[in-house]
């Protein structure tokens, strides 16, 4: 299980689509005041599971669970893309 490879793939995917202006292929989420100190809440609202908190923190630009998320819009991979990247990189 290579978590770093997985998160690097998520970052590359989101960055590539964002640079190409393909935000329609990403999930946009506006971080609210109630979510600023709880990235697991964002993961639950976007993916219906709190386990993907690492993806939320990566896309929000934070490094640890206690670090507040920046208020405003973030872009995340779709649930289908996230599952594909997990299968590809975490099963190795």
Phi, psi and omega per residue, in radians:
X1 nan 2.010 -3.095
X2 -2.000 1.601 -3.088
X3 -1.093 -0.678 -3.123
X4 -1.129 -0.743 3.108
X5 -1.086 -0.726 3.116
X6 -1.074 -0.884 -3.124
X7 -1.156 -0.601 3.055
X8 -1.112 -0.671 3.116
X9 -1.169 -0.697 3.093
X10 -1.093 -0.827 3.136
X11 -1.055 -0.788 -3.138
X12 -1.091 -0.722 3.138
X13 -1.077 -0.898 -3.110
X14 -1.132 -0.788 -3.122
X15 -1.084 -0.740 -3.131
X16 -1.103 -0.847 -3.141
X17 -1.131 -0.681 3.131
X18 -1.113 -0.799 3.139
X19 -1.095 -0.589 -3.133
X20 -1.460 0.001 3.137
X21 1.303 0.397 -3.092
X22 -1.721 0.837 -3.141
X23 -1.125 -0.298 3.082
X24 -1.184 -0.291 3.110
X25 -1.672 0.102 3.131
X26 -2.127 2.867 3.043
X27 -1.677 2.146 3.065
X28 -1.696 2.434 3.138
X29 -2.456 2.287 3.088
X30 -1.616 2.037 3.120
X31 -1.213 2.117 3.122
X32 -1.676 2.963 -3.120
X33 -1.067 -0.583 3.131
X34 -1.272 -0.297 -3.110
X35 -1.763 -0.214 -2.998
X36 -0.983 -0.628 -3.117
X37 -1.842 0.199 -3.116
X38 -2.464 1.445 3.140
X39 -1.122 -0.362 3.091
X40 -1.174 -0.512 3.094
X41 -1.173 -0.690 3.079
X42 -1.112 -0.798 3.124
X43 -1.029 -0.719 3.130
X44 -1.135 -0.745 -3.108
X45 -1.240 -0.598 -3.106
X46 -1.483 -0.804 -3.019
X47 -1.930 0.007 -3.105
X48 1.073 0.444 3.069
X49 -2.752 2.486 -3.089
X50 -1.503 -0.144 -3.082
X51 -1.154 -0.362 -3.080
X52 -1.612 0.501 -3.137
X53 -1.085 -0.559 3.128
X54 -1.094 -0.614 3.114
X55 -1.220 -0.708 3.111
X56 -1.073 -0.832 -3.126
X57 -1.119 -0.703 3.108
X58 -1.051 -0.854 -3.090
X59 -1.245 -0.424 3.101
X60 -1.519 -0.198 3.110
X61 1.475 0.398 3.093
X62 -1.859 2.810 -3.029
X63 -1.965 -0.358 -3.093
X64 -2.522 2.806 -3.015
X65 -1.089 -0.547 -3.121
X66 -1.435 -0.154 -3.120
X67 -1.399 2.209 -3.116
X68 -1.129 2.460 3.065
X69 -1.302 2.531 3.083
X70 -1.252 2.396 3.072
X71 -1.190 2.499 -3.138
X72 2.190 -2.987 -3.035
X73 -1.510 2.383 2.983
X74 -2.189 2.757 3.106
X75 -2.040 2.335 -3.088
X76 -2.236 2.747 3.052
X77 -1.200 2.707 3.062
X78 -1.171 2.837 3.135
X79 -1.070 -0.687 3.141
X80 -1.137 -0.753 3.110
X81 -1.132 -0.706 3.133
X82 -1.082 -0.746 3.114
X83 -1.127 -0.693 3.117
X84 -1.106 -0.786 3.128
X85 -1.141 -0.649 3.084
X86 -1.087 -0.851 3.131
X87 -1.037 -0.729 -3.070
X88 -1.239 -0.723 -2.986
X89 -1.828 -0.398 -3.101
X90 -1.681 -0.172 3.135
X91 -1.575 -0.117 -3.100
X92 -1.236 nan nan
